Amino acid sequence: MTSNTTRRRIIGAALATLAAPAILRAQETRAKIRLGLVPLLSSGPVYLAQAKGFFERLNLDVELRVFADSALTIPALVAGELDVTVATSNAGLFNAMSRGAGYKMIVDRGSEKPGSGGMHIVASNAMIAAGCDGVDKMGLLRGKRLAIQAPGSIDQYLLGRGVEKAGLNPQQDVVWSAGLAYPDIIRAIGAGQADAANVPVPIAFLAEKNGVGRIITPSWAIEPGAQLACQAMPDAFVAANRSAAVRFCMAHIHAARLYNKAAAEKDPAVVTILNAAIKIPEPLIVAAAPRWTWFNEDGIPNVGSILAQAKFWNQMHLFNGTLTEAQVFDLSPAREATARLASENPFG
């Protein structure tokens, strides 16, 4: 029979185990993080972490600052107005990093995993009628107008790789039309002002619903595993607030895992959170599942994909230089976060 002393020891050890994450969090200074994001479905893990209190559990006060386009977030980061932000894989980012930008990519922010990638190529009805109805027919886009948000964007990269694989020169054989947000790009296709575009899947569904064009291929069929973006953080912030950087990655990685699971299961509670944040109708969010954009569950992005994109922008004469992994990434916060999630389980 177990003695009272032994029982007390067992109970005490169990309580200490349960309280350990709370004790660890209490020892870590409360930190404020100003986070820049764009109200897209792929921002879901951040919205999920905020709604479920994951940041708060890790003693973080995260202030969300919404931008109309990711191109606007990096200047705000450089100006000291943000502590972390979405950084899409684009030519401007690579140019800045080749000159010694004071920030690096620290954790995954979405990729084009086959079956789960969220970007899709939409062609106009005229192009569909001409036979451009699949990735293998993108050679028919020779001389056509391809709408993108900005030169050097991930949209242009995936479209450019598509026409390149179809035998075209993406610099010379198509006409790039830049400067429109995603909804306006769809309107331009409907008005006959653009022939194809690369857009997030809910907006691609809207194009089909409104009869202005059709999805011809998911982007992952063009470039499987293409890294869309990462969260970027200033080197100085990581150095001065390493604990906060790691805790941010912990919340983001855990929320991303739940986001992937919710996409596979079409979780109605998560759909409601996303609808409130990005104002896309719930039926469209559900219809897009599981193609909500994939997040690597260890928080580590596809490094090879990003370095390959830098080479593509060299070819397009939008980036002149070479980059090493060390110039672009500091993934130590993500690695430490994954290790802590495995040992602490602060989210229950």
C-alpha positions in Angstrom: 0.0 0.0 0.0 1.3 3.4 -1.0 2.3 5.6 2.0 0.9 9.1 2.4 4.4 10.5 1.9 4.7 8.7 -1.4 1.2 9.9 -2.5 2.2 13.5 -1.7 5.4 13.2 -3.8 3.5 11.8 -6.8 0.8 14.5 -6.6 3.5 17.2 -6.1 5.4 16.0 -9.1 2.2 15.9 -11.2 1.3 19.5 -10.2 4.8 20.7 -10.9 4.7 19.2 -14.4 1.3 20.8 -15.1 2.6 24.2 -13.8 5.9 24.1 -15.6 4.9 26.0 -18.8 3.2 28.7 -16.7 6.3 29.1 -14.5 8.5 29.3 -17.6 6.2 31.9 -19.1 6.1 33.9 -15.9 9.9 34.1 -15.9 9.9 35.6 -19.4 9.3 39.3 -19.7 6.1 40.4 -21.3 6.9 41.8 -24.7 5.0 43.8 -27.3 5.3 42.9 -31.0 3.9 45.0 -33.8 2.9 42.6 -36.6 2.2 43.6 -40.2 -0.1 41.5 -42.3 -2.4 41.5 -45.3 -6.0 40.4 -44.9 -5.7 37.2 -47.0 -6.7 33.6 -46.2 -3.0 32.8 -46.0 -2.8 35.1 -42.9 -5.0 32.6 -41.2 -2.5 31.3 -38.6 -1.9 34.8 -37.2 -5.7 35.4 -36.9 -6.1 32.0 -35.4 -3.3 32.6 -32.8 -4.8 36.0 -31.9 -8.4 34.7 -31.6 -7.4 31.7 -29.5 -5.2 33.6 -27.2 -1.9 31.8 -28.1 0.1 35.0 -28.0 -1.3 35.9 -24.6 -0.5 32.5 -23.2 3.2 33.2 -24.1 3.2 36.6 -22.4 3.1 38.4 -25.8 1.1 41.5 -26.6 0.8 41.3 -30.4 -0.6 44.4 -32.2 -1.9 43.6 -35.7 -1.4 46.2 -38.3 -3.2 45.6 -41.5 -1.8 46.6 -44.9 -3.5 46.5 -48.3 -0.5 44.9 -50.0 2.6 43.0 -48.7 4.8 45.4 -50.7 3.9 48.1 -48.1 4.9 46.1 -45.1 8.7 45.9 -45.6 9.2 49.7 -45.8 7.3 49.9 -42.5 9.6 47.2 -41.0 12.7 49.1 -42.2 11.3 52.4 -40.8 11.0 50.8 -37.4 7.2 50.8 -37.4 6.9 47.0 -37.2 8.7 44.2 -35.4 7.7 41.4 -37.7 5.8 41.1 -40.9 4.9 38.9 -43.9 7.7 39.1 -46.5 6.7 37.6 -49.8 9.4 36.1 -52.0 9.9 38.9 -54.4 12.7 40.7 -56.4 12.6 43.8 -54.2 13.2 41.7 -51.1 16.2 39.9 -52.7 17.7 43.3 -53.8 17.4 44.6 -50.3 19.0 41.5 -48.8 21.9 41.5 -51.3 22.7 45.1 -50.0 22.7 43.9 -46.4 19.1 44.5 -45.3 18.8 44.6 -41.5 16.2 41.9 -41.3 15.9 38.2 -42.1 13.2 35.6 -42.7 12.7 33.7 -39.4 9.7 31.3 -39.9 7.6 29.8 -42.7 4.6 31.8 -44.0 3.2 29.4 -46.6 4.1 27.3 -49.6 2.5 25.6 -52.6 2.3 22.0 -51.3 0.6 19.8 -53.9 -3.1 19.5 -53.0 -2.9 22.3 -50.4 -1.4 25.3 -52.2 -3.6 28.3 -52.4 -2.6 30.1 -55.6 -4.3 29.4 -58.9 -3.9 30.5 -62.5 -7.1 32.0 -63.9 -7.5 32.5 -67.7 -10.1 34.7 -69.4 -13.1 33.1 -71.2 -11.4 34.1 -74.6 -8.3 32.2 -73.7 -10.3 29.2 -72.5 -12.1 29.2 -75.8 -8.7 29.3 -77.6 -7.7 26.1 -75.8 -5.7 27.5 -72.9 -7.4 25.2 -70.4 -4.4 23.6 -68.6 -0.9 24.0 -67.5 0.3 22.2 -70.6 -1.4 24.8 -72.8 0.1 27.9 -71.3 2.2 28.4 -74.5 -1.0 29.9 -75.9 -0.3 32.9 -73.7 2.4 34.1 -76.1 1.9 37.9 -76.6 -1.0 38.0 -74.1 -1.4 40.3 -71.1 -0.7 38.7 -67.7 -2.0 40.7 -64.8 0.2 40.9 -61.6 0.1 43.0 -58.5 3.7 44.2 -58.9 6.8 43.4 -60.9 9.0 40.9 -59.2 6.1 39.5 -57.2 5.4 35.8 -56.3 2.4 36.1 -58.6 4.8 36.9 -61.5 7.2 34.2 -60.5 4.6 31.4 -60.6 3.1 32.7 -63.9 6.5 33.2 -65.4 7.6 29.7 -64.5 4.4 28.4 -66.0 4.9 30.1 -69.4 8.6 29.2 -69.2 7.8 25.5 -68.8 5.5 25.8 -71.8 8.5 27.0 -73.9 8.1 30.8 -73.7 10.5 33.4 -72.6 8.8 35.0 -69.6 10.7 38.3 -70.2 10.0 38.6 -73.9 7.1 36.5 -75.0 4.3 37.9 -72.7 3.1 41.3 -71.7 3.1 42.0 -67.9 0.4 44.3 -66.6 1.1 45.5 -63.1 -0.5 47.7 -60.4 -3.8 46.1 -59.6 -5.0 44.4 -56.4 -6.4 40.9 -56.7 -10.1 41.8 -57.0 -9.3 44.4 -59.6 -7.2 41.9 -61.6 -10.3 39.7 -61.8 -12.3 42.7 -63.0 -9.7 43.4 -65.6 -10.0 39.9 -66.9 -13.7 40.2 -67.1 -13.4 43.5 -69.0 -11.0 42.0 -71.5 -8.1 44.0 -70.2 -6.1 41.0 -69.1 -5.8 37.4 -70.3 -4.6 35.5 -67.3 -3.5 36.0 -63.7 -2.3 34.2 -60.6 -4.6 34.7 -57.6 -5.5 33.2 -54.3 -8.1 30.4 -54.6 -11.1 32.1 -53.0 -10.7 35.0 -55.5 -10.2 32.5 -58.3 -13.6 30.9 -57.3 -15.1 34.3 -57.5 -13.9 34.7 -61.0 -15.6 31.5 -62.0 -18.7 32.3 -60.1 -19.0 35.7 -61.9 -18.3 34.1 -65.2 -15.2 36.2 -66.1 -12.8 33.3 -66.5 -11.8 29.8 -65.3 -9.1 28.2 -63.2 -6.7 26.4 -65.6 -4.2 25.1 -63.0 -3.1 25.3 -59.4 0.3 27.0 -59.0 1.7 23.9 -57.3 1.3 22.0 -60.6 3.8 24.5 -62.0 6.2 24.8 -59.1 5.5 22.1 -56.4 6.5 23.4 -53.0 7.2 26.9 -54.1 7.7 29.1 -51.0 5.3 32.0 -51.1 6.5 34.0 -48.1 8.0 34.0 -44.6 7.7 36.1 -41.5 10.6 38.6 -41.4 12.0 40.2 -38.3 14.8 42.8 -37.9 18.2 41.4 -36.8 18.3 44.0 -34.0 14.9 42.9 -32.6 16.0 39.2 -32.6 19.2 40.1 -30.8 17.5 42.3 -28.2 14.3 40.3 -27.7 15.3 36.7 -28.6 12.8 35.2 -26.1 10.0 37.2 -27.7 11.0 36.1 -31.2 11.0 32.5 -30.2 7.7 32.8 -28.4 6.2 34.4 -31.5 7.4 31.5 -33.6 5.9 29.1 -31.1 2.5 30.6 -31.3 2.7 30.9 -35.1 3.9 27.3 -35.7 1.2 25.9 -33.3 -1.5 28.0 -35.0 -0.3 26.9 -38.4 -0.6 23.3 -37.5 -4.2 23.9 -36.4 -4.8 25.8 -39.6 -3.6 22.9 -41.7 -5.8 20.5 -39.8 -8.8 22.9 -40.1 -8.3 23.2 -43.9 -8.3 19.4 -44.2 -11.4 19.1 -42.0 -13.2 22.3 -43.1 -13.5 23.1 -39.4 -16.5 25.5 -39.0 -15.2 27.3 -35.9 -11.9 28.2 -37.8 -13.9 29.2 -40.9 -15.9 31.6 -38.7 -12.6 33.1 -37.3 -11.3 33.6 -40.9 -14.5 35.1 -42.2 -14.5 37.7 -39.4 -10.9 38.6 -40.2 -10.7 38.7 -44.0 -14.4 39.2 -44.9 -14.5 36.5 -47.5 -17.9 34.6 -47.4 -17.8 31.4 -45.4 -19.0 29.2 -48.3 -16.0 30.4 -50.4 -13.6 29.7 -47.6 -15.1 26.2 -47.2 -15.0 25.6 -50.9 -11.3 26.5 -51.0 -10.4 23.9 -48.4 -7.9 22.2 -48.2 -6.2 24.7 -50.5 -5.8 27.4 -47.9 -2.0 27.5 -48.4 0.2 25.0 -46.7 2.4 25.7 -43.6 5.4 23.5 -42.9 4.7 22.2 -39.4 8.2 22.6 -38.2 8.2 26.2 -39.1 11.1 25.8 -41.6 10.5 27.2 -45.1 11.6 25.8 -48.4 15.0 27.4 -48.5 15.9 26.0 -51.9 12.8 27.4 -53.4 13.5 30.9 -52.3 17.1 30.8 -53.5 15.8 29.5 -56.8 13.5 32.4 -57.1 16.4 34.8 -56.6 18.0 33.2 -59.7 14.8 33.6 -61.7 14.8 37.3 -61.0 18.3 37.5 -62.2 17.1 36.0 -65.4 14.3 38.6 -65.6 16.8 41.4 -64.9 14.9 42.5 -61.7 17.6 41.3 -59.4 21.4 41.6 -59.9 23.4 39.5 -57.6 23.7 36.3 -55.6 22.4 35.4 -52.2 23.4 32.8 -49.6 21.2 31.2 -47.1 22.8 33.1 -44.3 22.0 36.4 -46.0 18.3 35.6 -46.3 17.5 33.5 -43.2 17.8 33.3 -39.5 15.8 30.2 -38.7 17.2 29.7 -35.2 14.1 31.2 -33.6 11.9 28.7 -35.5 14.1 25.8 -34.6 14.1 26.7 -31.0 10.4 27.3 -31.0 9.8 23.8 -32.5 12.0 22.2 -29.8 10.1 24.1 -27.0 6.7 23.1 -28.4 7.9 19.5 -28.2 9.0 19.8 -24.6 6.7 22.3 -23.0 3.3 22.0 -24.8 2.2 25.4 -23.5 -1.1 25.2 -25.4 -2.5 22.2 -23.6 
